[in-house]
Amino acid sequence: MPVNPLAQFRQTYFEECAGLLEEMQAGLEALADGAGDDETLHAVFRCVHSIKGGAGVFGFDALVAFSHLFESLLDQLRDHRVPPNRDVLQVLLHAGDALADIVAAARDDATLPEDFAADVTQSLRALLEGTSAATPAPHTPHPTEASQPGERHRYRIVFTPRTELLERANEPLLLIRQLQRLGDLAVAADTSRLPRLDVMEPEAAYLKWIFTLDTGAAEGSIRDVFEFVEDDCDLTIERVAPASTDAAVAVEAAPPPKGTGEAPIAHTVLAQSIRVDVEKLDRLVNLVGEMVITQAMLTEESQTLPTDRYPSLIKGIEALAQNARELQDSVMAIRAQPVKSVFARMPRVVRDLAASLGKEARIVMTGETTEIDKTVIEQLNDPLTHMIRNALDHGIEPPEERVKAGKLRVGTIHLAAAQRSGRIIIEVSDDGRGIDRDKVLAKARERGLVAPGTQPGDDEIDNLIFLPAFSTAETISNISGRGVGMDVVKRNVQSLGGRIDVTSKFGSGSRFVMSLPLTLAVLDGMVVSVGRQTYIVPLTAIIESLRPKAADIHRVVGRGDVLALRGEYVPLTYLHRCFAIDQAITDPCRGIVTIVQSEGAGRVGLVIDQLLGQQQVVVKSLEANYERVEGISGATILGNGRVALILDVARLNESANGSRSAPANEWFDADALVTA
């Protein structure tokens, strides 16, 4: 099937727009926070100007018009003709949002309402018109220059861009399109300065453009087209007699310069990066995953071969395993992206929501360069946004209340990311009022979520906020009160193979910790057997494996079996009971106990039959191919061709006999503790 070049260019343009919009938003946020400077403003201007340039090429007139208005105000700011006060910066932020929406509409071929972004457009125009006194008067043509109604003239325009013009993301093609709107345009390119291909620098400017324009517009209108680039080019505009130039479009081509020997090395510039379609990258990841499965099968088969008869084959399979591992790591690294792309959106959420709630708050972010798989990043925005909104709505107090409590008037929300033990840890904390456990418990009792007469622990009360439709808000607003939020956050995090925990101190603040896998595609696991079934335990969750003595196994009335291990009582989970497996070892002293721990939770001992070995596996979605199974996070194909289920250690930990491991005698009733 033939490829449509225009469609490819269009796709490339919108891919570039995504990066430009991200850079623009980051710059606007920095300016709004007072952390930006003139270079930040220049960078934002270049982003908007580049978006406008591409929009002009593809005929997105609405996008061209709005971005032109946007960049005009930015240009006034660059020239210090508009003060960068709070109101102006607020208009810029709203203009950035509107620009992103218009780009999305153009990408999706959607039609925007006629009054779309009317308020923002009006604000931009008002700010521009308000600076007319400080703005140099526009070019006013001499009376002899001005065209009379119906009178047309021919102009010869020689435009020689310098390299600086291209470096500032200006596009000559956009200027050509703007000239076309003034009349009949003929274009010629002088290529006499083009060097040989082997010494050509991709970012240099070699062409001279000669335009012939038949128009009824005045010369001043022509000069306005080059208003933003006149300092980065050589430009001459002269009126000529109609017969002096042919109106047909021509391209002047000069013969390439004769070789003068070896090309100077300094002139050779190689591309440092290329743009790759995400679908192609995903296909590469899948193919590498299938290759790993095939390699595992070969390794499995090679173990049955005598090493003295097939030394070269076995050595080759071992080398293949190493190469497959390195290839997989490299592909995963390509998919990794810094969390900065998600974090960068949060300051705006804090600023806008704090203003609407009448609160004062700031956000402090660390670890923005921490990298995580693209698939995980794409699904992080919604949970993080809701957690930030929750911290502002329920956590951070109004300024007067904070001052009375001896706190700073401005509340602080911390957002941090780090890599620990093969997982990504994202923390959201605040210095607000914390969780009012009495209020939460009362609401839970009112809804029948807590049995009368029982007194849950602090951790259990804190985790009630993750229950569906649970809210302590007294009134329903567009921010809170409907009970839709933290349960969705928890569900989203769990769908990514992660967990979320909360700790809080009333009057001091709350801390939410999300633990997520680095990638959803592969993991290192321990292959274990339970009866005739095979399971994978993620290696990052395993602390140790042992065969306990009978004297170390105890039974706690109402809780189940525990293992006494170096001063701790570790709850035991019998996998054969969890998954209804027959013919499995039921006595932990005859089997193996694998001690596992998930981020933010205590230890639990998984009772299994035996350890079969360590293996890197490719994760397949069980839910997409079958249905969701409690305690199982996915499936994989082993080297012997059998399907093995991957254990969800976090879920097994939650449902273990006891919510956490504990030092001896800390939370067990001595009378309830007996030897099994």
N, C-alpha and C positions, 0 to 999 in steps of 0.2 A: 504494500500500500504506500503510495507516494506521500512524503512528508511535506506539509504546508509550511514553507519558511516563515511566512508572516505569523502563523499561529505559534511557531517556536519563538520568534522574537517577542511576541505578545506575552507568552508564558515567562520568558526570561525577564521582561520588564516588570511583571508583577512580583516575581521572586526578588528582584532588586528592590522593589517598593517595600517589601516586608522588612528588609534590612534597613532601608532608609527611614521608614517610619519608626522602627525600634530605636535607631540612633537619634532621630529627632525627638522622640518622647523622652529619652534619657537626658538629652540636652535641655529640653524645656523644664524637666523636673529639677535639674541642677540649677538652672536660672531661678526657678521659683523658690528653691531652698537657699538661695544666696551663695551657692557653691560654684556657680558658673562665672566665666569671664568673657572677654571679647572673643577669644578663640572658640568658646562654646557657642556663642551667638553666630559666629561665622559658620560653624559646623551645621547648626540648625538651618541656617539660610541655604547652605549648599544642598542639604537634604531636600528641602522644599523645592528648590530650583531644579534639581535633578528629576524629581517627580513630575514637575511641570513640563520639563523638556520631553520626557517620554510620552506624556499625555498628549502633547502637541503632535508628535509623530503619528500616533494612532487615532487622532481626531476626537479625543475625549474632551469636548469643549467645556463642559461643566467643571471638570477637574482642572483644566487650564485656567479658567476664569477665577476659581476660588484660590488656587495655589498662587496665582499672580497677585491677588489681593493680599494674601498671607505674606508672601515674600516682600511685598512693597512695605508692609509695616516692619518686617524684620530688617529691611534695608534702612528704614528711618532710624531704627534702634542702633544699627551698626554705625550710622553717621552721627549718633547722639542728638538727633533731632526730635526724638521721643524719649522721655524719661522712663527707665525700666521700673516703674512703681508697681505696687501690688495689683492695681486694677488692670494695668497693661499686661502683666504677666498672666493674670487670670484669663484675659481674652485670648492670649496665645495658647494657653492650655486647652481651652475650649475649641480653638481653631485647629489644634492638633488632633483632637478627637473627631471633629467634623471632616478633616482631611482624610483620616483613616477610613471613615465611613464612605466617603465619596470614592476612594480607591477601591474599597470592597465592592461597591455597587458597579463600578466600571469593570472590575474583574468578573463579576457574576452576570454581567449584562442586565443588571436590574435598573429599573426606572425609579428615580428618587422623586418625592413630591416637589412641586414647584417652590413651596415655601421652606424646603429643607435648609436647615442651618441659617434661616433668615436673621435670627437674633445675632448670631456670630458675625454674619456678613455685615449687618448694620453696625455692630461694634467696631469692626475693622475699618469700615468706611468713615465712621465718626472720628476715630483716632487719626486716620490719615488726613481728613479734612481739617481737623483741629490743629494740624501742624502746618497748614498752608502758609502761614506768615513766616515760619522759620525755614520753609522749603524753598530752594532756589526756584525762581520763576521758570516755567517751562519755556522751551524754545519758541519764540514768536517770529514767524517768518516776516521778512521784509516785504513791504507792499508789492514790490516787483516780483517777489517770490511766490506770493499767494496765488493759488489757482482760482480762476473764476468758475462759477458753476458751469459744468459741461465741458470745461477746457481740460485737455489732457497733455501731459508732457512726458518726455522720455528721459530717464536718468541712467547714468552709468555708475555703478557702485563697485568699487574694488575693496574687497574685504580680506585681510591677511591676518588670521588668528595667530597668536603666540602660544607657546606651550602652556603658559600660565592660565590661559583661558580654558583649556581642556582640563587642567588640574583642578580648576574650580567647579568642575562638573557642568560647564556650559556646553550646549550642543549646537553647532552650526546649523544642523538640520532644522532645529526649532526656529532659528532666525529666518531660514528660507521659507518656512510655512507662514511666518508672520508677514513676510514681504509679499507672499502670494495673495494675502487678504487685501493688499492695497491696490492690486491691479494685475496686468498681464506680465508675467515674469519669465525671463530667459536666464538660464544658469550655465556658466562655463567654469571649468576647473583647470587651473594651471598646475600641471604636475611636474614641472621642470625641476623642482627641488627634491623630488623623491629619490632617496638613495637606493642602493642595492638592497635586496631583501635581507641578506645576511647581516647587514649593518643597520637596518632600520630599527628605531626605538619605538615601540608601540604607543607610548604616551606622548611622543613628540608631535609637533604640528608642522607639516610639510606643504600643505596645499594653500594656494591662493584662489579665492573665489571672485569671479567677475559676473555681476548681475546686470541685466538690462531690464528696467522696469518701466512699463507704460502705465501711468496712473493719473488720476485726477486729484490725488492728495498732494498736500504741500510738502516741501522738503523737510520741514520740521517733523512731520509724521514718520518719514523714513528714518530720521535720526533717532526718534524715540524707540525704534525697533532695536537699536544698538546701544540703548542707554546704559544697560548693566554690564556691557562688555567693552565699552570704548577705551577703558584703561588697559585692556589686555589684547589689543589688536591694532593694526594699522588700517585706517579707513579713509577713503575718499569718495565723495558723492558729488557728481557734476551733471548738469543738464546738458544733453546732447541733442543734435538734430536727428529727426527720425530716421534719416537715411544712413546714419553713421554706423549702425549696428544691425545685423540681422536678428530678427526676433526669435528665430528657431533655437531650441535648446541645443547647445553644443558642448562637447567635452574636448578640451585641448590636451592632447597627450604628447609629452616630450619623450624622446628616446631615452632609455635608461643611461645613466652616466657610465662611461667606459671604466672598466676595472683599473684600479690603481695598485694592485697587489693584494696582500693579505688584509683582511678587515681587522681594524683595531678591536682588541678584546673588550675594551671599555664600552663599545657600542652595542655589544650583544646583551640583550635583556631577555631572560627567560621567565615565563609565567610561573608564579609561586603557588597558585591555587587554581582549581577549576570548579565549575558549578555542576553538580550531579543531581539528577532527578531523584527524589526520595523513593519513588517506587523501584527504581533500579537498585538503590542501596538496600531496600528491604528484600528484594529478590536475591541479592548477593548474600545477605545475612542468612536467608533460608537455605540457599545452596551450601553455604559453609556448614550450617547445622546438619544438613543431610550428609555432607562429607564426613563430619565428626562421627555420626552414627555408623556410617560404612567403615570408617577406620576402627571403631570400637568392635565391630563384628570381625574384622580381620585379626585384631589383637586377640579376641576370644578364641578364634580358630587356631591361631599360631601357638597358643598355650598347650595344644594337644600334640604339637610336632616335637620330635626329638631334636634338641639343640645341636647335637653333634652332626646330624645329617643335613640340616637346613640352616647353617649359621648365617649365611648371607641374607636369606629371606627374612629370618627373624630380626636381624639387624636393620634391614630395610623397613620392616613394619614399625620397629621402634623409632626410626628416624621419621617415618610418616606421622606417627603419633605426635612427636615433638613439633614437626612442621605444622600439623593441623592445629595444635594448641596455639602456636604463635600467630598463625593466620587468623584464627578466631579472635584472639586478643586484639589484633590490629583492626579487624573489622568492627569490633565492639568499640574501639577507641574512636573510629571514624563517626560512629553514631552518637558518641558522647557530646553533650553540650553543657556549657556552664549554666547554673541556675539563675544567673544574672538576668536572663531574658524574662523570667517570671518575677523575680524580685523587683525588677525595675518598675513594675506596674503598681507596686504596693504603696509607695509614698503618695501617689495621687489618690488612692483609696482612702488613706489616712487623712489627707488634707481636706478632701471634699466631705467625707462623712463627719469629721470633727466639726467642720463649719456648720453642717446641717443640724448637728446635735447641740451646738453651743458649747462645745468642749475645746480644750487646747491640748494638742498631742503632737508628738514627733515620733519618727521611726528610725531606729538605728539598725543597720544591716551589716552583717559580717559573713565571710565565706562565700561571696557571690561568684568566685571563680571555681567553686567546687563543681565537678562535672558529673553528669548523670545521663543515663540512656534517654535518647530523644523521645521514646514512647512514654517514659515516665514523666518527663518534663511537660509533655503536651497535656497530661491529665492532672498536673499540679495546681494550675491556676485557680480552679474553682474552690478546692479545699482551702488553699491558702487565703484566698479572698474572704471566704466566710469566717475563717479563724481571726483574721485582722478585724473584720467588722464586728465579730463577737467580742473581741477584746475592747473595742471602742465603746460598744453599746452597753455591755454588761460589766466591763472591768474598769476602764478609766472613768473617774468621777468628774463632775463639773468642777471648774476652777475653785469656786468658793468652798466647796466641800473638801477639796484637797488641801487648801490652805488651813482650814480648821483642823484637819487631821495631822498637820505638821509636815505636809508633803510639798514638793515644788508645785507651782501652779500648773506647769505643763507636764502632762503625763508622758511616759515613755513606753514604747513598744519595741521589743528587741526581736529581730528576725535573723536567724543564724543557720548556716548549713556547714556540715563537716562530713568527712568520710571516716568511719570507724568500723573496724572488724569486717571489712568487705560490704558494708552497707552505708547508705546515705542517711544522716540524721539531720532533720530540720526541726528547729525549735522556735516556737512563738511564745514569748513571755511578755508580761506587762507589770507595771507597778501600781495597779489599780486596787479595787476593794477586795478582790479575791472571791472565792465561792462561798456564799452564805449557806453553810450546810444545813442549818436549822430550816431555812426557807426551802431548800431543795428537798429535804426529807419530808417536810410537811406537804409539799406538792405531790411527792411520790405516794405518801400515805393516802392523800385525797383521791388519787387516781387508782389506788389499789395495787401499786407496783411494789409496795413493801408490806409484808404481813403485819398485822397489829401485834404489838407486844415485842417485836424484834427490834434490835438496835444494830444496824449495819455499822461497819467500820468506816473510817474517814475515806479510805480508797474506794470503797463500794459506793458511798454517797457521791463522791466526785464523779464516778463513772456513770451515775444515773443520767447525767446530762447528754449522754450518747444514745439514750433510748429514743425510739421513734416518737414524734409528736410531743416531746417533752420541752416545756418552757416555763420559766418562772416569771416572765414579763407580765405585769399587771394589765397592760393595754396592748392592743394589736396595732402595729405600725408597719410601714414599708420596710422596716429593718428587722423587727423581732416581734415575738408574741405568737407566732403561728406554729411553733414547734417544728419547723422544717429547717434543718441546718446541721447541727452537730452529728446527728445520726447519719446524714448523707455524707458528711466529711469522713466519718469512720468507715462507712461502706465503701467510699471511693478509695480510701487508703488501703483497706483490706483487698480490694479488687486488684491493687497493684502489688500484692504480696507483702504488704507492710502492716504495721500496727500503729496505733496512736495511744498515748498515755497522758494523763493529766495529774499534776500536783498543784496544790493551792494552799495559801495561808491567808485566812480571812483578815482583811485590812492591809495586806502587803502585796497581794497580786497572785497571778496564776501562771503556770508554765505548761505548755503543751509540747509534747515530743513525738514527732513522726519518725519511724524507722522504715526505710524503703530499700529494696534491693538495687544494686548498681545497674543491673540489666534484667530484663524479663526474658531474655533469650536463652541464656545458659547458666549453669551453676555447677559448682563442685559439690559432689555429694558422697555419702557413705551408703553403699548398697547393703540392706539388711533383709533378713527373711523372718516371716511370722507365719508358721504353718507352711502352706504351699504358696503363699503370696510373697511378693518381693516389693519392697518400698525403698524410697530414697530419702535420707535425712540430710538436709543442707549442712555442709561441712562447717560453715561459719557458726552454726548454732550448737555444735557438739563441744562439750567441755572435756569429757572423758567417758570411757566405757569400762565396765568391770563386772566380775561375777561375785555377788555379795555372799556373805556368810549368813546362816539362818539367824544368828544372834543379832544381826544388824537390821532385820526386818521387823517392824512393829505395826500394830494396827491401832488406829485412832477411831474411837467410837464416833460415828456420824461423819467421818471424813475418809476413811479408807486406809490403805497401806502406805507406810512411809519407810524410807531408808535412812538409817543413822549413818552419816558420812562426815567424819572429821568435825564433830560438834554441831552439825546441822541435821535437821530432819527434812529430807527431800521427798515430796509426794511422788507416788508411783502411778504411772498410767499403763495399764495393760492393753496393748494394741489389739490383742485378739478379742478383747471385750468391745473395744471401740468399733471395730469393723466386722464383728460376728464371724470370726475365723475359727474353724474346727481344726483339730489335730495340731494345735499349737502348744508350745511349752507354757504351762500356767504357773510353774514354780520359778520365781526369779533366781533362786539359788542354782537351778539347773540351766537357766538360760543366761542372757546378758542384759545388764541394765546400762543403757546409754543416757548419760546425764546431758541434758540440753538446756539452753537458756535463750530466751528472746530478749531483744532490747527493751529495757525498762521493766522487765518482769523477773520473777524468781526462777529458781531451777525446778526441773521436773525430771524424773527418771522414766524413760520409755523401756518397758519390758519387752524384749524381742527374743527370737530363737538364736540367731547367730549373725555375725558380721561377715559379709561376703566380699568386701573390698571397696576401695575408693575409686570413683569414676567421675569424669566430667560429662554432664548430660545436657541434652538440648530440651528445653522446656516446651511442652505442647499444652495448649489450653484444654482442660477437661470439660469446662463449662461450654465451650464453643462446639465441642464434638459430642458431648453426652449431656450432662447436667451438673450443677454444683453439688459437691459432696462435702459435708462438714468434716473438717480436719484434713482435707486434701487440697493442695494449692495448684496441682497440675499433674501432668503425666510425661513419660519419656519412653523411648525405645532403647533397650539395652543392647549390648553387643551380641547377645545370643538371640536377638530378635523378639524377646518377650517385652511386654509392656509393663512398666513399673510406675506406681503412683508416688508422687512427691508429697511428703508430709508437710502440713502447715503447722509448724512448731508453735507459732504464736497462738493459734486457736486451741491446740492441744494443751498448751500451758494454761490458757484461760479456764478450760474445763477440767483441769486437774483437781485432785482431791486436796483442796486448800489453794488459796490464791497466790501463795508465795512460799518459798523455802524459808526456814527460820532457824536461828540459833536454838540449841536445846533448851527446853522449858520456857521459851519465850511466849509461844501462843498455843501450846497444848496443855490441856488439863492433865495433871499428873495421874489422876484417877482414870482418865480415859485412855491413857497410853498403856498398851499391853504388848507382850511379845507374841508375834503371830505363830 
